[in-house]
Amino acid sequence: MSYLKIEKSTSACNNRLIDELGHAKINLMVEDSFDDIRILARTNTQTRRLGYVKQICRFLTDEPCPRLTLIKRLEEWSERNQYHLEAHINSSGIIRPSGKSLGAKRYIDLANDLELVTDASGYLRLTKTGRILLSVERNEPSSELRPFWLSPGQRLVFVYQLLLRDRDYLLPIFKLASQYHRQPELLEHTQAALLEHFDIIKRKTVSQIIRAQASERRSTFRGWTKPVKYSEHVTIPRLHWLLDLEVLDWQAFRECKEFRPSNIGRVLIESIPNIEGHLFVNREWCQNELFRVWADGLKAPYEQWGKLSISRKRSLIKFYVSTGFSLFRTMEYPRISAYQLVLFTVIELLLVEKILAGFEDVKQALSKYSDSSHEGWIFYWSELDDDGYVLLPR
């Protein structure tokens, strides 16, 4: 009996040690990455609905569009679909036609800042990630009937992209929503939360440039003469993005107008590395840990990529290479972005195949199985660029 107790105790200690080492590894990974500041600086209280961003991408599906034409189309679309917005979880953030078209311009700027579209000589076109946002919706026929609703794949693309582009504003607001749930309370505490977050960056970074940027940002927050009023442009749009993404609970908002983390939101807060009480992620975490955490939050059974047979891995990779070329090839030359294919494959594996994989898993498989058949491909990846290409032989 005593031997069994010792054995169980030893096993429990080993499990705790493994967990602690895992958390230490992730925290170390994030602590070593205070090499930039990521914020979307042009947000406004109006830019609350991510459904408008999705529609901007849809307008650019087939070809680039002049900026003025896109503004007009977006305003007309908003008028036609106002009743859909009124049926959404929240109807604020509407685009209304006006002389200066400020609403439409702000949403186009948001899509640009999220790197879903890009402006070249006055023409807007989709980016690689923008094409992924539309591609993961292709199996959701009901989305046409609910234009402001985001498909599961689109929610994951938006979460991923927001963490990459806006983590130093989004995560402090998200953490606040786990502590305070009424909008006035959240606005009241925004200034202090941002000051603390950027103070950590200032102390942890080894870059003098980033230290100076963090200090400048803190000076801006301290200079807010009306902290609640000024924080509205930071806090309110992000709360509503999290609501659209169902990371904040719809029932709590409908019944009590409270911003509370949903089940998947609680899992995210518990899993995102915590440094001195604040949440921090880097690109590596987003590409390899986010998808595991998202799967935990969905509470569905998933297979681990590492446990699949070689033949099944090869078959899946071959299928997604073929699918990727059908979706993302934009020129006669048989070449597509490796980053685009990897991100798309990771999301599809998770949500369609119920298989959990990260960037590194898919990159290794693309490299390993590239010459496994007469239909092989050439795979190249640059760690410096965080991209590469997949090339089919002619």
C-alpha positions as CSV (number, residue, x, y, z in Angstrom):
1,M,0.0,0.0,0.0
2,S,2.8,2.4,0.9
3,Y,4.6,1.6,-2.3
4,L,1.5,2.5,-4.3
5,K,1.2,5.8,-2.5
6,I,4.8,6.6,-3.2
7,E,4.4,5.7,-6.8
8,K,1.3,7.9,-7.2
9,S,3.0,10.7,-5.3
10,T,6.1,10.5,-7.6
11,S,3.9,10.4,-10.7
12,A,1.9,13.5,-9.5
13,C,5.2,15.3,-8.8
14,N,6.5,14.4,-12.3
15,N,3.3,15.7,-13.9
16,R,3.5,19.0,-11.9
17,L,7.2,19.3,-12.9
18,I,6.3,18.8,-16.6
19,D,3.6,21.4,-16.4
20,E,5.9,23.9,-14.6
21,L,8.6,23.3,-17.1
22,G,6.1,23.8,-20.0
23,H,4.9,27.1,-18.5
24,A,8.5,28.2,-17.8
25,K,9.4,27.5,-21.4
26,I,6.5,29.5,-22.8
27,N,7.1,32.4,-20.4
28,L,10.8,32.4,-21.3
29,M,9.8,32.4,-25.0
30,V,7.6,35.4,-24.5
31,E,10.0,37.3,-22.2
32,D,12.7,37.0,-24.9
33,S,10.4,38.6,-27.4
34,F,9.8,42.2,-26.2
35,D,11.4,43.3,-29.5
36,D,8.5,45.3,-30.8
37,I,5.2,47.0,-29.9
38,R,2.1,45.9,-31.7
39,I,-1.0,48.2,-31.6
40,L,-3.6,49.3,-34.1
41,A,-3.3,53.0,-33.5
42,R,-6.1,54.3,-35.8
43,T,-9.1,52.6,-34.0
44,N,-12.2,54.6,-33.3
45,T,-15.4,54.0,-31.3
46,Q,-17.2,53.4,-34.7
47,T,-15.0,50.5,-35.9
48,R,-16.8,47.8,-33.8
49,R,-18.1,45.3,-36.3
50,L,-15.7,42.9,-37.9
51,G,-18.4,41.9,-40.4
52,Y,-17.7,45.1,-42.3
53,V,-14.0,44.1,-42.6
54,K,-15.1,40.7,-43.9
55,Q,-17.3,42.4,-46.5
56,I,-14.4,44.7,-47.6
57,C,-12.4,41.5,-48.3
58,R,-15.3,40.0,-50.3
59,F,-15.5,43.1,-52.5
60,L,-11.8,42.5,-53.5
61,T,-12.2,38.7,-54.2
62,D,-11.9,38.9,-58.0
63,E,-9.8,42.0,-58.6
64,P,-8.4,45.2,-57.0
65,C,-10.8,48.1,-56.6
66,P,-10.2,51.9,-56.5
67,R,-10.5,53.2,-53.0
68,L,-13.3,55.7,-53.8
69,T,-15.3,52.9,-55.6
70,L,-14.8,50.6,-52.6
71,I,-16.0,53.3,-50.2
72,K,-19.2,53.8,-52.3
73,R,-19.9,50.1,-52.5
74,L,-19.4,49.6,-48.8
75,E,-21.8,52.4,-47.9
76,E,-24.4,51.0,-50.3
77,W,-24.0,47.5,-48.9
78,S,-24.3,48.8,-45.4
79,E,-27.7,50.5,-46.2
80,R,-29.0,47.3,-47.9
81,N,-28.0,45.1,-44.9
82,Q,-28.9,47.4,-42.0
83,Y,-31.6,44.9,-40.9
84,H,-29.0,42.2,-40.7
85,L,-26.9,44.3,-38.4
86,E,-30.0,45.0,-36.2
87,A,-30.4,41.2,-35.8
88,H,-26.7,40.8,-34.8
89,I,-25.5,40.5,-31.2
90,N,-25.0,44.3,-31.3
91,S,-26.0,46.9,-33.9
92,S,-23.5,49.6,-33.1
93,G,-20.7,50.6,-35.4
94,I,-23.0,51.1,-38.4
95,I,-21.7,52.7,-41.6
96,R,-23.9,55.5,-42.8
97,P,-23.4,57.4,-46.1
98,S,-22.0,60.9,-45.4
99,G,-20.2,63.7,-47.2
100,K,-16.8,62.7,-46.0
101,S,-17.6,58.9,-45.8
102,L,-15.7,58.7,-42.5
103,G,-17.3,55.4,-41.4
104,A,-16.4,53.5,-44.6
105,K,-12.9,55.0,-44.6
106,R,-12.3,54.0,-41.0
107,Y,-13.3,50.3,-41.6
108,I,-11.0,50.2,-44.7
109,D,-8.2,51.6,-42.6
110,L,-8.9,48.8,-40.1
111,A,-8.7,46.1,-42.8
112,N,-5.5,47.6,-44.0
113,D,-4.0,47.8,-40.5
114,L,-4.9,44.2,-39.9
115,E,-3.0,43.4,-43.1
116,L,-6.0,41.8,-44.8
117,V,-6.0,44.3,-47.6
118,T,-3.3,46.6,-49.0
119,D,-3.4,49.9,-50.8
120,A,-1.2,50.2,-54.0
121,S,-1.5,53.4,-56.0
122,G,-5.1,54.0,-54.9
123,Y,-6.2,50.5,-55.5
124,L,-7.2,48.1,-52.7
125,R,-6.3,44.4,-53.1
126,L,-6.4,41.4,-50.9
127,T,-3.3,40.2,-49.0
128,K,-2.4,36.6,-48.5
129,T,-4.1,36.6,-45.1
130,G,-7.2,38.3,-46.6
131,R,-7.6,35.4,-49.1
132,I,-7.4,32.9,-46.2
133,L,-10.1,34.8,-44.4
134,L,-12.4,34.3,-47.4
135,S,-11.3,30.7,-48.1
136,V,-12.1,29.4,-44.7
137,E,-15.7,30.5,-45.2
138,R,-16.3,28.6,-48.4
139,N,-18.0,25.7,-46.6
140,E,-20.5,28.0,-44.7
141,P,-23.5,28.6,-47.0
142,S,-25.5,30.2,-44.2
143,S,-23.0,33.0,-44.0
144,E,-24.7,34.8,-46.9
145,L,-27.9,35.0,-44.7
146,R,-25.9,36.4,-41.8
147,P,-23.4,38.8,-43.2
148,F,-22.2,40.1,-39.8
149,W,-21.7,36.6,-38.4
150,L,-18.2,35.2,-38.6
151,S,-17.6,31.5,-39.5
152,P,-15.5,29.5,-37.0
153,G,-12.6,29.7,-39.4
154,Q,-12.9,33.4,-39.8
155,R,-13.1,33.9,-36.0
156,L,-9.8,32.0,-35.7
157,V,-8.1,34.0,-38.5
158,F,-9.2,37.3,-36.9
159,V,-8.0,36.2,-33.4
160,Y,-4.7,35.1,-34.9
161,Q,-4.3,38.4,-36.9
162,L,-5.4,40.6,-34.0
163,L,-2.8,39.0,-31.7
164,L,-0.1,39.6,-34.2
165,R,-1.1,43.2,-35.0
166,D,-2.7,44.5,-31.8
167,R,-1.6,42.4,-28.9
168,D,-0.4,45.3,-26.8
169,Y,-3.9,46.9,-26.8
170,L,-6.1,43.9,-27.2
171,L,-4.7,41.7,-24.4
172,P,-4.9,44.4,-21.7
173,I,-8.5,45.1,-22.6
174,F,-9.3,41.3,-22.8
175,K,-7.7,40.8,-19.3
176,L,-9.8,43.7,-17.9
177,A,-13.0,42.0,-19.2
178,S,-12.2,39.0,-17.0
179,Q,-12.1,41.4,-13.9
180,Y,-14.7,44.0,-14.7
181,H,-17.8,43.5,-16.9
182,R,-19.7,46.7,-17.2
183,Q,-18.5,49.2,-19.8
184,P,-18.1,52.2,-17.4
185,E,-15.9,50.0,-15.1
186,L,-13.8,48.9,-18.0
187,L,-13.3,52.4,-19.3
188,E,-12.4,53.6,-15.8
189,H,-9.6,51.0,-15.4
190,T,-8.2,51.2,-19.0
191,Q,-5.6,53.9,-18.4
192,A,-4.1,52.1,-15.4
193,A,-4.0,48.7,-17.2
194,L,-2.2,50.2,-20.3
195,L,0.3,52.0,-18.1
196,E,1.2,48.8,-16.3
197,H,1.3,46.8,-19.5
198,F,3.7,49.2,-21.2
199,D,5.8,49.6,-18.1
200,I,6.5,45.8,-18.2
201,I,7.6,46.2,-21.9
202,K,9.8,49.1,-20.9
203,R,11.5,47.1,-18.2
204,K,11.8,43.8,-20.0
205,T,12.9,44.9,-23.5
206,V,16.6,44.9,-24.4
207,S,16.0,47.3,-27.3
208,Q,16.5,51.0,-26.6
209,I,14.2,51.8,-29.5
210,I,11.3,49.8,-28.0
211,R,12.1,51.2,-24.5
212,A,11.7,54.7,-25.9
213,Q,8.5,53.8,-27.7
214,A,7.0,52.2,-24.5
215,S,8.0,55.3,-22.6
216,E,6.4,57.6,-25.2
217,R,3.2,55.5,-25.1
218,R,3.0,55.7,-21.3
219,S,3.5,59.5,-21.5
220,T,0.5,59.6,-23.9
221,F,-1.7,57.7,-21.4
222,R,-0.6,59.8,-18.5
223,G,-1.4,62.9,-20.5
224,W,-5.1,61.9,-20.9
225,T,-6.9,64.8,-19.3
226,K,-10.2,62.8,-19.5
227,P,-9.0,59.2,-19.1
228,V,-12.5,57.7,-19.5
229,K,-13.3,59.7,-22.6
230,Y,-10.0,59.1,-24.3
231,S,-10.0,55.3,-23.5
232,E,-13.3,54.9,-25.4
233,H,-11.4,54.7,-28.7
234,V,-9.1,52.0,-27.4
235,T,-11.5,50.0,-25.2
236,I,-14.9,50.0,-26.9
237,P,-14.0,48.7,-30.4
238,R,-11.9,45.9,-28.9
239,L,-14.6,44.8,-26.6
240,H,-16.9,44.5,-29.6
241,W,-14.3,42.7,-31.7
242,L,-14.0,40.1,-28.9
243,L,-17.8,39.9,-28.8
244,D,-18.0,39.3,-32.6
245,L,-15.3,36.6,-32.2
246,E,-17.5,35.0,-29.4
247,V,-14.5,35.2,-27.1
248,L,-16.8,37.3,-24.9
249,D,-20.1,35.6,-24.0
250,W,-23.2,36.5,-26.1
251,Q,-25.7,35.5,-23.4
252,A,-24.2,37.7,-20.8
253,F,-24.2,40.6,-23.2
254,R,-27.8,40.0,-24.4
255,E,-29.2,39.6,-20.9
256,C,-27.1,42.0,-18.8
257,K,-25.1,44.1,-21.3
258,E,-22.0,42.7,-19.6
259,F,-18.7,41.8,-21.2
260,R,-17.7,38.4,-19.8
261,P,-15.3,35.9,-21.3
262,S,-17.0,32.9,-23.0
263,N,-15.8,29.4,-22.4
264,I,-13.2,29.8,-25.1
265,G,-12.3,33.2,-23.7
266,R,-11.6,31.8,-20.2
267,V,-9.4,29.1,-21.7
268,L,-7.4,31.7,-23.6
269,I,-6.9,33.9,-20.5
270,E,-5.8,30.8,-18.5
271,S,-3.4,29.7,-21.3
272,I,-1.8,32.9,-22.6
273,P,1.5,33.5,-20.8
274,N,1.2,35.7,-17.8
275,I,4.0,38.1,-16.8
276,E,3.4,40.1,-13.6
277,G,-0.3,39.7,-14.0
278,H,-0.4,40.8,-17.7
279,L,-0.9,38.8,-20.8
280,F,1.8,38.6,-23.5
281,V,2.3,36.6,-26.7
282,N,4.7,36.6,-29.6
283,R,4.6,35.3,-33.1
284,E,5.9,31.9,-32.2
285,W,3.2,31.4,-29.5
286,C,0.5,32.4,-32.0
287,Q,1.7,30.0,-34.7
288,N,2.1,27.0,-32.4
289,E,0.3,27.4,-29.1
290,L,-2.8,29.3,-30.1
291,F,-4.4,26.5,-32.1
292,R,-3.9,24.0,-29.2
293,V,-5.5,26.5,-26.8
294,W,-8.4,27.1,-29.3
295,A,-9.0,23.4,-29.5
296,D,-9.1,23.2,-25.7
297,G,-11.7,26.0,-25.6
298,L,-13.9,24.3,-28.2
299,K,-14.1,21.2,-25.9
300,A,-14.3,18.8,-28.9
301,P,-12.2,15.6,-29.4
302,Y,-9.2,16.2,-31.5
303,E,-6.4,14.0,-32.9
304,Q,-2.8,15.0,-32.4
305,W,-0.9,15.4,-35.6
306,G,2.1,13.6,-34.1
307,K,0.0,10.4,-33.5
308,L,-1.2,10.1,-37.1
309,S,0.2,7.4,-39.4
310,I,2.7,8.4,-42.0
311,S,0.4,7.5,-44.8
312,R,-2.4,9.7,-43.4
313,K,-0.1,12.6,-42.9
314,R,1.1,12.3,-46.5
315,S,-2.4,12.1,-47.8
316,L,-3.6,15.1,-45.9
317,I,-0.6,17.2,-46.9
318,K,-1.0,16.2,-50.5
319,F,-4.7,17.2,-50.4
320,Y,-4.0,20.6,-48.8
321,V,-1.2,21.4,-51.3
322,S,-3.7,20.7,-54.1
323,T,-6.4,22.7,-52.4
324,G,-4.0,25.6,-51.7
325,F,-3.0,25.9,-55.3
326,S,-6.7,25.9,-56.4
327,L,-7.4,28.7,-53.9
328,F,-4.3,30.9,-53.8
329,R,-2.6,30.6,-57.1
330,T,-2.7,34.1,-58.7
331,M,-0.3,33.7,-61.6
332,E,0.4,31.3,-64.4
333,Y,3.6,30.3,-62.8
334,P,2.8,27.4,-60.4
335,R,3.9,29.0,-57.2
336,I,2.1,30.0,-54.0
337,S,3.1,31.5,-50.6
338,A,4.3,28.9,-48.1
339,Y,3.1,31.0,-45.2
340,Q,-0.4,31.2,-46.8
341,L,-0.6,27.5,-47.3
342,V,0.7,26.6,-43.8
343,L,-1.7,29.0,-42.0
344,F,-4.7,27.8,-44.1
345,T,-3.7,24.1,-43.6
346,V,-3.4,24.5,-39.8
347,I,-6.8,26.1,-39.5
348,E,-8.5,23.6,-41.9
349,L,-6.9,20.6,-40.0
350,L,-8.3,21.9,-36.7
351,L,-11.8,22.9,-37.8
352,V,-12.5,20.5,-40.6
353,E,-10.4,17.4,-40.0
354,K,-10.4,17.8,-36.1
355,I,-6.7,17.4,-36.1
356,L,-4.4,19.6,-33.9
357,A,-1.3,20.8,-35.6
358,G,1.0,23.8,-35.4
359,F,3.0,25.7,-37.9
360,E,6.1,23.6,-37.3
361,D,4.2,20.4,-37.8
362,V,2.9,21.5,-41.2
363,K,6.2,23.0,-42.3
364,Q,8.1,19.8,-41.5
365,A,5.4,17.7,-43.3
366,L,5.6,19.9,-46.4
367,S,9.3,19.5,-46.5
368,K,9.3,15.8,-45.7
369,Y,6.7,14.6,-48.1
370,S,7.5,17.0,-51.0
371,D,9.2,14.2,-53.0
372,S,7.1,11.3,-51.8
373,S,5.3,10.9,-55.2
374,H,5.5,11.9,-58.8
375,E,3.2,14.8,-58.0
376,G,5.8,16.2,-55.6
377,W,6.4,19.9,-54.9
378,I,9.3,22.1,-54.0
379,F,9.0,23.6,-50.5
380,Y,11.2,26.5,-49.3
381,W,11.0,28.4,-46.0
382,S,12.9,31.4,-44.8
383,E,12.9,31.9,-41.1
384,L,14.0,35.5,-41.6
385,D,11.0,36.3,-43.7
386,D,8.6,33.9,-42.0
387,D,7.5,32.9,-45.4
388,G,8.7,31.0,-48.5
389,Y,7.1,29.3,-51.4
390,V,5.6,26.0,-52.6
391,L,6.4,25.3,-56.3
392,L,5.0,22.7,-58.5
393,P,7.2,21.2,-61.2
394,R,6.2,22.2,-64.7
